[in-house]
């Protein structure tokens, strides 16, 4: 059997001759080698720089953390006796710088710290306050720096008898209370000494203004809101301590104050104490609510009393006043037993959306700011509308112009409602005056005088409050609507009496 023929030697040789040997790589050009070396060195430098930057950043963060923990460096020996804010400023210069700025005269459209005469700006109030000291002098309030000097200069103090009660909110008065309490026989127990303060509170309130004024030198100071040892927030005003305890006992709903709701569910053997029971966030409103409240001078001793025994709403306070038969003055034209509202910011705020959302007074009026690594509350206390970026925009993600426009619209609308309520109250006063000229007496006008009291209380509640309705827009609109309604009801009732008489 013949084997198959394989490739011949000639064909193999021919195939081998067609295969070329591999071509050796071309030598690298010098320029390309230099470029690669440059990239390598650049990456090396960048890596080293990035490493150094990360290390520096880490060190800087560590230093800032240490700095933020060491915010207080003791330069002044602070205790309960130190009232002068300048002494506290040696240890807390950032806060003291803000405090000093409350001398600034700044205005928004509906408020500010320029002490113009409101009676000239809106002469209606000369009639509305007829027969009362506010009908003689009623000025726009200014910043905290002026709270004592403005009280000294008002005609209400110069020409009318005023009690020492006014010091409760117009001065740094706690040391004066403490001394008066000691002089009255209450032993010095050290620290804040509430029994001594409470006794001194009673003594000073009962004194004439001219005598009580000699006891104080400063407007509101650091010690009024801070413990000098721990710097913790605290309530120092006896009126607030008594008032908030009465509110807790009232069972009026307080959803914006969870600590009171918790206290009510527990053991009521002891009274509610804001310095023990309140949360820190609540305290950031309580320290303001010590003075920015409605109050009256109770009894012969003129004791500063907050009318919260039935709740914080306008009509709940009115019901308390009616129950205790309180009258601030009899109107100089109508003869109605009138209530004078003070400055119920705390009560109005409590009915608004910010309070229900857990927003404290300090969140808006003393917003946080950063100085280096340190976060502090701005002690330049003023309208949030003068500081929208820090006061409003942390929660409201809108341009400053839109936030200002929204707030101004709320205030404009409430101002317009307030002016209409003023006109309605003036109309009621006018027809009562005509009725008296026609021979009608108090017995004939009893119903109308009660309506005047209700109408003017509501009007003044809004006018005396310092937000022009912004703290609780819907609540304020309701109150003004009721004011106008009661006034018109009274006007119609008087006219019917006059027609019946004829």
ABEGO torsion letter per residue (X at the ends): XBBBBBBBAAAAAAAAAABBBBBBBBBBBAAAAAAAAAAAAAAAAAAAAAAAAAAAAAAAAAAAAAAAABABBBABBBBAABABAAAAAAABAAAAAAAAAAABBBBBAABEABBBBAAAABAAAAAAABGBAAAABBBBBBBAAAAAAAAAABAAAAABBBBAAAAAAABBAAAAAAAAAAAAGBBBAEEAGAAAAAAAAAAAAABBAAAAAAABABBBBAAAABBAAAGBBBBABAAAAAAAAAAAAAGBBBAABAAAAAAAABBAABBBBAAAABBAAAAAAAAAAAABBBBBBBEAAGBBBBBAAAEABAAAAAAAAAAAGBBABBBAAAGBBBBBBBBBAAAAAAABAAAAAGBBAAAAABBBBBBEABBBBBABBBBAAABAAAAAAAABBBBAAAAAAAAAAAAAAAAAAAAAAAAAAAAAAAAAAAAAAAGBBAAAAAAAAAAAAAAAAAAAAAAABAAGGAABAAAAAAAAAAAAAAAAAAAAAAAAAAAAAX
